Amino acid sequence: MSMQTAASPAMTLTPPKRNSLTHIPGDEGWPIIGQTLNVLADPKGQIEGMAAKYGLVYRSHIFGETSVVLLGPEANELVLFDQAKLFSSTLGWGQILGLLFPRGLMLLDFEEHRLHRRALSVAFKSGPMKSYLAALDTGIAARVRQWKAKPGPMLFYPAMKQLTLDLAATSFLGATIGPEIDEITRAFVDMVAASIAVIRKPFPGTKMARGVRGRERIVAYFSEQIPIRRAKGGEDLFSQLCHATHEDGALLSTQDIVDHMSFLMMAAHDTLTSSLTSFVAALAANPQWQAKLREEVNALGIGSDAPTTFDNLEAMPLCEMAFKEAMRMRPPVPSIPRRSVRDFTFKGYAIPAGTMIGVNPVFTHHMPEIWPDPESFDPTRFTDEAQRARHRFAFVPFGGGAHMCLGLHFAYMQAKCFARHFLQNLNVSLQPGTTPEWQMWPIPKPRDGLRVTLSPA
């Protein structure tokens, strides 16, 4: 099957007629705006309320279109594992990310997606990952030293956002990128901000207009650099992709590399910022767990100036469990869109081709029948025994199936490297009288920036 043939079924779809979904229970809300404002205001509460009233399959209307929401592990398995190739990721994510991150890996389908994912996987093999760890370790250690030198109150979310952006620039683009790094960083920040902006057209003065200009700068920079990187080589992710090949041995095209690099940097930056902020917030709110994780880090027996190794990371299972629990409570991608490419049936409901489908990790991650006392922070939910006892799609912070996040191991590596340096050097607590409130859509972040107090460990 050619890539064009593989992608073409989804590309020609149109939404089904509205009356073809009226047999599915639900509430489409107000005319025109539907349930959009409710989703934006409180996505977790809105979806839990709809599920309580209508069940695990219901009809809604958000962002200008009637859609069908499928909830729970079985729904996640059907849509994300997608053994029958029923669902298009291209047409699920396209209206959200297509203008700024076209043809990123998450926006490809079926055989075309498989071919590109295989080509990109070279950048996440053992050799390159060791190089990324060295760059991450150096950057994280330096930033933690800065925080330790100025203890006291701070807003943690913007500090983490700057750190993950800096880390993405060094490990993805190379530490010697040059004086244009500030311009590239600003362009990239504008693209990320535009990707979650309410106004989706690049009208003058809008975030989307700035994002489109940022993409133009990013495209120009990557296009100029690709022949240079191919000639010189390098250990950073960008250089690795410049030498990646398809199954027939052909190098990825310039446009492919531009699109994949833009998307990978966006995915690595914003979702990791959210997840690591959730992790630190959980440590601050649960000092008993913070102490247990610090004991694990101190048991590594390495000096604060010593580099972090993969062996060190393997010896940090409790830190990994705590990071997973933070992502359970606030998954970095709370909802995942797809569009059905053929008619299908789920839980007795016939759903036609062309329907926008939503699955919802944040709902699944808080189902009390799967996660008792789901609002409490408990890393022991992720012991090997506990994980074996659950449905394999009960925990989906990185998606699943063919579209499982390619950078999953990179994320765990960065999280544990951060935990090592942070816990070895710092204690974190919530500022007195503060209770963090979270904006859950489109990517979780604390509304107040997460006000914490840092002190030497």
C-alpha positions in Angstrom: 0.0 0.0 0.0 1.4 3.4 -0.9 1.6 6.2 1.5 -0.9 8.2 -0.6 -3.3 5.3 -0.7 -3.0 4.8 3.1 -3.8 8.4 3.9 -6.5 9.0 1.3 -9.6 7.5 3.0 -9.4 9.9 5.9 -8.6 12.9 3.7 -11.9 12.7 1.7 -14.2 12.4 4.7 -16.9 14.9 5.6 -18.9 15.0 8.9 -22.1 12.9 8.9 -25.5 14.6 8.8 -26.6 15.7 12.2 -29.6 13.5 12.4 -27.4 10.4 11.9 -26.2 10.8 15.5 -29.5 11.6 17.3 -29.9 8.0 18.4 -26.9 8.5 20.7 -27.9 10.1 24.1 -26.4 13.4 25.0 -26.7 17.2 25.2 -25.4 19.4 22.5 -25.8 22.6 24.6 -26.5 26.0 23.3 -27.0 26.8 19.5 -23.8 27.4 17.7 -21.5 27.3 20.7 -22.8 24.0 22.0 -20.9 22.7 25.1 -17.7 24.6 24.2 -17.8 27.1 27.1 -18.5 24.4 29.6 -15.6 22.3 28.3 -13.2 25.3 28.5 -14.4 26.3 32.0 -14.2 22.8 33.6 -13.4 20.0 31.2 -13.1 17.3 33.9 -16.3 18.3 35.7 -18.2 18.7 32.4 -17.3 15.3 31.1 -17.9 13.6 34.5 -21.3 15.2 34.6 -22.2 14.1 31.1 -21.0 10.5 31.8 -23.1 10.4 35.0 -26.2 11.5 33.1 -25.7 9.7 29.7 -23.2 6.9 30.3 -19.9 6.1 28.7 -21.0 6.9 25.2 -22.6 10.2 24.6 -23.2 13.0 22.0 -21.9 16.5 22.4 -21.2 19.6 20.4 -17.9 21.4 20.8 -15.9 23.7 18.6 -18.6 23.9 16.0 -19.2 20.2 15.4 -21.3 17.4 16.8 -19.1 14.7 18.2 -19.3 11.4 20.0 -17.3 10.9 23.3 -16.3 7.3 24.2 -15.1 6.8 27.7 -13.2 4.2 29.7 -10.4 1.7 29.1 -12.4 -0.3 26.5 -13.0 2.9 24.5 -9.3 3.9 24.8 -8.3 0.5 23.5 -10.8 0.6 20.6 -9.7 4.1 19.4 -6.0 4.2 20.3 -5.0 0.7 19.6 -7.2 0.8 16.5 -6.5 -2.6 15.2 -9.1 -2.3 12.5 -7.8 1.1 11.4 -11.1 2.8 12.0 -9.9 6.2 13.1 -7.9 9.0 11.6 -5.5 11.0 13.8 -4.9 13.4 10.9 -8.5 14.6 10.9 -8.7 14.4 14.6 -5.8 16.8 15.4 -5.7 18.6 12.1 -8.1 21.5 13.0 -6.1 22.1 16.2 -2.5 21.7 15.1 -2.6 21.6 11.3 -1.9 25.2 10.6 1.2 25.4 12.8 2.5 21.9 12.9 1.4 20.3 9.6 2.4 16.7 9.0 3.9 16.2 12.4 4.0 12.5 13.4 0.7 12.8 15.3 -0.9 14.2 12.2 -0.2 11.2 10.0 -2.2 8.1 9.5 -1.8 4.3 8.9 1.0 3.2 6.5 2.3 6.7 6.0 2.5 7.1 9.8 4.3 3.8 10.2 6.9 4.7 7.6 7.7 8.0 9.2 7.6 6.7 12.7 10.1 4.0 11.8 12.4 6.6 10.2 12.2 8.9 13.3 12.8 6.1 15.7 16.5 6.2 14.9 16.7 9.4 16.9 15.5 7.6 20.1 17.8 4.6 20.1 20.4 3.9 22.8 23.3 5.9 21.4 21.5 9.2 20.8 19.6 8.8 24.1 22.9 8.7 26.0 23.9 12.0 24.3 20.5 13.6 25.2 20.9 12.5 28.8 24.3 14.1 29.1 22.9 17.4 27.7 19.8 17.2 29.9 21.8 16.4 33.0 24.1 19.3 32.5 21.2 21.8 31.9 19.1 20.5 34.8 22.0 20.5 37.3 22.9 24.1 36.3 19.4 25.4 36.8 18.9 23.6 40.1 22.1 25.2 41.4 20.6 28.6 40.4 17.4 27.8 42.4 19.4 26.6 45.3 21.5 29.8 45.4 18.3 31.9 45.8 15.9 29.9 48.0 12.5 31.2 49.0 9.2 31.8 47.3 8.9 31.4 43.5 6.4 30.8 40.8 7.3 27.3 39.6 5.4 26.9 36.4 7.1 29.7 34.4 10.5 28.6 35.8 9.8 25.0 34.6 8.5 26.3 31.3 11.8 28.1 30.7 13.9 25.1 31.8 12.1 22.7 29.4 12.4 25.1 26.6 16.1 25.5 27.2 16.5 21.7 27.4 14.7 21.2 24.2 17.0 23.7 22.5 20.1 22.0 23.7 19.2 18.3 23.4 17.1 18.7 20.2 19.1 21.4 18.4 22.5 21.1 19.9 24.3 23.2 22.6 26.3 25.1 19.9 23.2 26.4 18.0 24.7 29.9 17.9 23.5 33.5 18.5 20.1 32.9 16.7 18.9 30.8 19.6 16.9 33.6 21.2 15.1 34.4 17.9 14.3 30.7 17.3 13.1 30.3 20.9 10.8 33.3 20.6 9.4 32.0 17.3 8.8 28.6 18.8 7.1 30.1 21.9 4.7 32.0 19.6 3.9 28.7 17.7 3.1 26.9 20.9 0.9 29.7 22.2 -1.0 29.9 18.9 -1.6 26.2 18.9 -3.9 26.5 21.9 -5.4 30.0 21.1 -9.1 30.4 21.0 -9.0 32.4 17.7 -8.0 29.8 15.1 -7.5 32.2 12.1 -4.3 34.4 11.7 -6.1 37.7 12.0 -3.7 40.6 12.5 -2.7 41.1 16.1 -3.8 37.6 17.3 -1.7 34.8 18.8 -2.4 32.8 15.7 -0.9 35.5 13.4 2.2 35.5 15.6 2.4 31.7 15.5 2.2 31.7 11.7 5.1 34.2 11.6 7.0 32.1 14.1 6.5 29.0 11.9 7.9 30.9 8.9 11.0 31.7 10.9 11.4 28.1 12.1 10.9 26.7 8.6 13.6 29.0 7.3 16.0 28.2 10.0 15.6 24.4 9.7 15.8 24.5 5.9 19.1 26.4 6.0 20.5 24.1 8.6 19.7 20.7 7.1 22.5 20.6 4.5 24.9 21.9 7.2 23.9 19.2 9.7 24.1 16.5 7.0 27.7 17.6 6.2 28.9 18.0 9.8 26.8 15.4 11.7 26.1 15.7 15.5 24.6 14.0 18.5 21.5 16.2 18.9 18.1 15.1 17.7 18.0 17.5 14.8 21.3 16.1 13.4 20.0 12.6 13.9 16.9 13.3 11.9 19.0 14.9 9.1 20.5 11.5 8.6 17.4 9.4 9.1 16.2 7.3 6.2 13.1 5.5 5.0 13.0 1.8 4.5 14.2 2.2 0.9 17.3 4.1 2.2 16.1 7.5 1.0 16.8 10.4 3.4 13.9 12.2 4.8 13.0 15.2 2.7 13.7 18.7 3.9 10.0 19.4 4.4 9.6 16.1 6.4 12.5 17.1 8.8 11.1 20.6 9.2 7.6 19.3 10.1 8.9 16.6 12.4 11.3 18.8 14.3 8.7 21.5 14.8 6.2 19.0 16.1 8.6 17.1 18.3 9.9 20.3 20.0 6.3 21.4 20.7 5.3 18.0 22.1 8.5 17.6 24.3 8.3 21.2 25.6 4.6 21.8 26.6 3.6 18.4 27.8 6.8 17.9 29.9 6.3 21.4 31.4 2.9 20.3 32.5 3.9 16.9 33.8 6.9 18.0 35.7 5.0 20.9 37.2 2.3 18.4 38.3 5.1 16.2 39.8 6.6 19.1 41.8 3.1 20.2 43.0 2.4 16.6 44.2 5.7 16.6 46.1 5.0 20.0 47.7 1.5 18.8 48.8 2.7 15.4 50.0 5.8 15.9 52.1 5.8 12.3 53.3 6.2 11.2 49.7 8.8 13.9 49.0 10.9 12.4 51.8 10.6 8.9 50.5 11.7 9.9 47.0 14.6 11.9 48.5 15.7 8.8 50.4 15.7 6.9 47.1 17.8 9.6 45.4 20.3 9.8 48.3 20.6 6.0 48.2 22.2 6.3 44.8 25.3 7.4 46.6 26.5 9.9 44.0 27.8 13.4 44.7 25.8 16.4 43.6 28.3 17.2 41.0 28.5 13.7 39.5 26.8 13.1 36.2 23.6 11.0 36.1 23.9 7.6 34.3 21.3 5.3 33.0 22.2 2.9 35.8 21.2 5.7 38.2 17.9 6.2 36.5 17.2 2.4 36.6 17.7 2.6 40.4 14.9 5.2 40.8 11.7 3.1 40.5 9.8 5.1 43.2 10.5 8.4 41.4 9.1 6.9 38.2 6.0 5.6 40.0 5.5 9.1 41.5 5.9 10.7 38.1 3.3 8.3 36.7 0.9 9.1 39.5 1.3 12.8 38.8 0.4 12.1 35.1 -2.5 10.0 36.2 -4.0 12.9 38.1 -3.3 15.4 35.4 -2.5 13.7 32.1 -0.6 16.1 29.8 -3.1 15.5 27.0 -6.4 15.3 28.8 -8.5 14.5 25.6 -7.6 12.9 22.3 -9.5 13.5 19.1 -10.0 11.1 16.2 -12.3 11.0 13.2 -13.9 7.7 12.1 -13.0 6.6 8.6 -15.6 3.8 8.5 -18.9 3.0 10.2 -18.4 1.1 13.5 -20.3 0.0 16.5 -19.4 0.5 20.2 -21.5 -0.7 23.2 -24.5 -1.2 20.9 -24.3 2.3 19.2 -23.9 2.5 15.5 -21.6 5.4 14.7 -21.1 6.5 11.0 -18.0 7.3 9.1 -16.8 10.9 9.4 -17.8 11.3 13.0 -15.5 13.3 15.3 -14.6 11.0 18.2 -13.1 11.9 21.5 -11.5 9.7 24.1 -10.6 11.2 27.5 -7.6 10.1 29.5 -8.4 12.5 32.4 -11.8 10.7 32.9 -10.3 7.2 32.7 -7.6 8.2 35.1 -10.2 9.2 37.7 -12.6 6.3 37.5 -13.0 5.2 41.1 -13.7 1.6 40.1 -10.2 1.5 38.7 -8.4 4.0 40.9 -9.9 4.0 44.5 -9.9 7.5 46.0 -8.8 8.9 42.7 -8.1 12.4 43.9 -5.4 11.3 46.4 -1.7 11.0 45.4 -0.5 7.5 45.8 2.5 6.3 43.8 2.0 2.7 44.9 -0.8 2.4 42.3 2.1 1.8 39.9 3.9 -1.2 41.5 4.4 -4.0 39.0 1.6 -6.0 40.7 -0.9 -3.2 40.6 -0.2 -2.4 37.0 -0.7 -6.1 35.9 -4.1 -6.1 37.6 -5.5 -3.2 35.6 -6.7 -2.9 32.0 -3.8 -2.1 29.8 -5.6 1.1 28.5 -6.6 2.3 32.0 -3.4 4.5 32.1 -2.8 6.4 28.8 -0.9 9.6 29.4 1.1 9.0 26.3 -1.7 7.7 24.1 -1.5 4.1 22.9 -1.2 1.8 19.9 0.6 2.9 16.7 0.4 6.6 17.9 1.9 5.9 21.3 4.2 8.9 22.0 7.6 8.2 20.3 9.3 10.3 23.0 7.9 8.3 26.0 11.3 7.0 27.2 12.8 10.5 26.6 10.1 11.9 29.0 10.8 9.3 31.7 14.5 9.9 31.3 14.1 13.7 31.7 11.7 13.3 34.6 14.0 11.1 36.6 17.0 13.1 35.8 15.2 16.2 37.1 14.0 14.3 40.2 17.6 13.3 41.0 19.0 16.8 41.0 15.9 18.5 42.4 15.4 16.2 45.4 19.2 15.9 46.1 19.4 19.7 46.5 16.0 21.2 47.3 13.0 20.8 49.5 9.7 22.2 48.1 6.5 23.2 49.9 3.4 25.1 49.0 3.3 28.7 50.1 1.1 29.1 53.2 -2.6 29.7 52.5 -2.3 28.6 48.8 -4.2 25.7 47.2 -3.2 25.3 43.6 -6.1 25.4 41.1 -5.5 23.9 37.7 -6.6 24.8 34.2 -7.1 21.4 32.7 -7.6 22.2 29.0 -5.9 22.0 26.6 -2.8 21.1 28.6 -2.9 21.2 32.4 -1.3 24.2 34.1 -1.7 25.9 37.5 -3.8 29.0 37.3 -1.6 30.9 39.8 1.7 29.7 38.3 2.2 27.3 41.3 3.4 29.3 44.2 6.0 27.3 46.1 8.8 27.8 48.6 12.2 26.2 47.9 14.8 25.5 50.6 18.0 23.5 50.7 17.5 19.8 51.2 
